[in-house]
Amino acid sequence: MKMFVAAAFGCLMLMSSCQLFKSKKLPVIDAPVIAENGDTIYPGYAQFNLLNQDSIIISEKLVKGKVSVADFFFCSCPSICPRMKTQMLRIYEKYKQNESVKLLSFSIDPQRDSVQRLKIYSQKLGVPDSRTWHFLTGNKELVYQMAERLMIYASPDEDAPGGYAHNGKFVLIDGKGKIRGYYEGTDEKSVTQLLADMDVLLQE
């Protein structure tokens, strides 16, 4: 699965670069990918119902017609998650008053990351409520299905710090649920580019 996601992500990045060269608009990354089990995966949001840090049920309907950024993390992550959240805070601070922007952080450790734990985590980050930034927990299979649809690698791994392995990508998604770009969530320059691309997308 890890090799599949890496290969698929590489192809999508190449396609994204070619499309961006041809047009000033952000590319749409929507080419279907064949998984190892033979299933066809269409990049973008899958249907979901998960709880956020305020115990509100959140579905894909929340981001319909909105520009959204998604990432995957877990509260006890000792490696890349703190750096990812520092960069996501930059996005939050810029757009927290913009009703057209939503941020979704999916916990890949929903068994431990309860609603209460997510609330404490979000408040420590300086996010008082879930109007803009939703920290999500719930059915584990659903979360991992979402990661697969968004071409993000995430998996339990006893050898990884904290017991889970995942990449630190931020995924930019338009109001139709289409992926418009990937960015390294631990890299300040990459997130600066994400902020610029969000402004472009908000004008479409």
N, C-alpha and C positions, 0 to 999 in steps of 0.2 A: 504494500500500500504506500509506503514511504517513497519508493522509487517511482511509482505511478504518479503521485502528486508532484514530485520534483520534475519529472519529465513533462507532465501536462502544464505545469506552471511555466517551464522554460519555453514551451511552444506558444503559450498565451502571451508571454512577454515579447517574443519575437514578432508576433502578429500585431501586438499593441504598438511597438516601435514603428513598424512599417505603415500602419494606418495613421499614426500621428504625423509621420513625415509627409503624408499626402494631404492632410487636412489640418486646419488650425483648431478644429473641434476635437474634443477628447475622443479617443477611440471607444468603440463598443466591443467588449470582449464577450462574444456570445457563441463562438464556435463550439459545437458539442464535442465531448471527449469520451472515448470508450474506456471504461474501467476494466480492471483485471478480471472481474467476474462476468464481463460482457455487457454490463448495463451501460446505457448511454446517459451521460451526465451533461445537463445544460447549465452552464455557469450562471449563478444568480441566486436570489433568495428562494428557499423552499418554504412551504407552509410550516408555520410553527405556532405553538402556544406555550409561552414560558412566563414565569413570574419575575418581576423586577424587584429592586430593593425596597419598593414601597408596597409590595404585595399586590401589585396590579398585574392582571393578565395582559401580556403583550403578544401581538401576532404580527404577521407580515403586513396587515392592514395599516399599522401605525406608520410605516415608511412609504406607503403608496403616495406618489406625488411629491415625495420629499427627497432631498439629497441626504444620503446617510453614509456613515463610516462604520465598518464592523471590524472587530478584532476578537481574539480568543485568548483567554488568560485563566488563572486560578489564584485565589486569594493568598495561598501559602507559597506561591511561586518565589523561590529565592534567587532566580537568575535574571531573565530578561523582562519579566512583567513590570517591576518597578520603573525601569527605563521607558517601557512602552506607555505606562500610565502618565509619566512626566510629559511625554510628547502628546498624548491624547488630551491632557489638560490644556495644552496650547490651543487645540482645536475647540475645546469646550469654551475657553475664555473668549475666543473670538466670536463664536456663534451662539452663545447661550441665550441671547435675546432674539435669535432668528427662528421663527416658527417653521421655516422651510428646511431646517437641518435637524437630524437626529443621529445620535451616537449609540451604537449597540455593542456592549462587551459581553460575550458569551462565556460563561464559566465551563471549563472542560472537566471540572471536578465537582459536579452538582451534588454528590453525596455529602460532601463536607461544606460546600458553599451554600448554606441555607440563606433564605431571605434576610434573616437577622444579621448574618455574617456579612452579606453584601452591603447591607445598610451601614454597618460599622465601617466597612472598607471604603465605601463611597464618601462617607462623612469625613473620614481621615484625609481623603484626597482634597476635600474642600468642595464637594458636590452636595449641596443641602437637600436636593429633591431630584425627582426623575423627569422633570419637564423636557430636558434636552438629552441627558445621558442616562441610558438604561443599562444597569448591570443585571444580567439575566441568568436564571437557573431553572432547572426542571428535569425533564426526561433526558437521560444521558444519551440514548440512541438518537434522539431528535437533535441534540446539540452536535453530535458527531456527524450526523447526516448533513447538517447545515455547514459544518467545516468542509466536508467533501464537496458540496455544491459550490462553495466559494473558493475551492481549490487551496484550502489552508491545511497544512499538515498538523494533526493533533492526535496523540495516542498515549495511553498509559504506558509507562516505561520505568521499570524498577531501577534501572541504571541512571536515569535522568534526575537532575536536581528536583526534589519535591515529588518525584514519582510520575511525572508527566513530561512528554517531549512535545514541543510545538514550535512553529516558527513565529516570528514577530511581525508579520505583515499586517498593515492596515489596508482594508479593501474599500474603495470608493464606489458607491452604487447610486444610480440615478432613480428617479421617481417611478420608472417602469420596472425596477428590480434588476436592471442590467449592470454588470460590472464595467466600470469606466477606468479603473486603474488600480495598481498595487504599489505600496510604498513600505519602506522599511521603518517599522515603528520604533526602532531603537536609534534611528539616525536623524539628527536635527535637520540636516539639509534635505533629506528625503521628505520629511514632514513639512518643511517650508514649501517644497514643490506641491505637496498635497493641498496645502492651504491655498496656493495660487490656482490650482486646478479646480478646487471647490468653487472659487469665485467665478471661474469660467463656466462651470456646470450650472451654477445658480442663474446664469444669464441666458441659458438655452431656452 
